[in-house]
Structures are given as structure tokens and as C-alpha cells.
Amino acid sequence: MIESGLVFMVVCLFIYSCAYIDFEHLDDNDWIESHFSRFIQRASVIILLFLYNYKLSIGAGLLFAASFDQVLNSLRGLNFWYLGSTASWDLFFSRQYILTPTFRFNGNVILGSKYIEFNFKILYVSAKVLFLIGGLFFFVYNFYRFGL
């Protein structure tokens, strides 16, 4: 039981340390142009954890995806759900679309007259909450099921 809790604490410290390192770079106006080295570092930790326990590695990956941006935003003094303008993840979720419903009647396309505004930030928040729930589930499941 203690090992699952210990792994959880180490993962939380890893997430915080990754966010703090990025915060230091951003605070010095060193913009992060390539995320490749960071990806290799973070993937290596998840792979090593996978060799120990694959369920905990899934939980760690989900927790990282759920909380890294929020920890970094908190360190930078930004809004908790702030979306930047450079990262692909942020660009995707900061989009807004105005959708026009399309209806078909007897093979003819009829466009509706109402516009529906769809804000992708709702998906961003929903994804983060689901990742958090999923990550915590894997740790709690291992804690109670296997006594890890």
C-alpha cells in the first residue's frame, strides 16, 4: 500500500519540478521553441514507471496531462485555465467555431438560420477533469486492489 502512495508523491513532485523548470525559463524570457527534449525526459520517466507497474504509469501520464499546465499557470501567476498562444495543445483548445446546423430533406441540403457558437475551452476543461479522475482512479485502484 505504501508503494502506490510513494509513487503518487514522486509523480506529483516530478510534475511540479517539470513545471518549475519551465517557469524559470519563461520567467527569464527564454521561450521554449522545441519540446522534444522535454518530451524525451517525461516519456522516459513514464516508461521507467511502466516497467515497474503499467497501471501506475497510465495513472502518472494522465495526472501529468491533467495538472502540468495548471501548475505552470499558477507559478506564472496566470489564470488557472489560461491557454497560451504557441503550444499546439493551447492553440487547438483556444479555437472557437460558429457552427451552422445542416439538415437534409428529400436529398436537398437546407442550412439552418441559427448559428451555434462552440468554444473549445469547454473541451479543454472537460479533458483535464477526465484526465485527473482517470489518473487518480489508477492510483486508488492499485492501492486497494493490489496493495501496491
ABEGO torsion letter per residue (X at the ends): XAAAAAAAAAAAAAAAAAAAAAAAAAAAGBBBABAAAAAAAAAAAAAAAAAABAAAAAAAAAAAAAAAAAAAAAAAGBBAABBBAABAAAAAAABBBBBBBBBBBGGBBBBBABBBBBBAAAAAAAAAAAAAAAAAAAAAAAAAAAGX
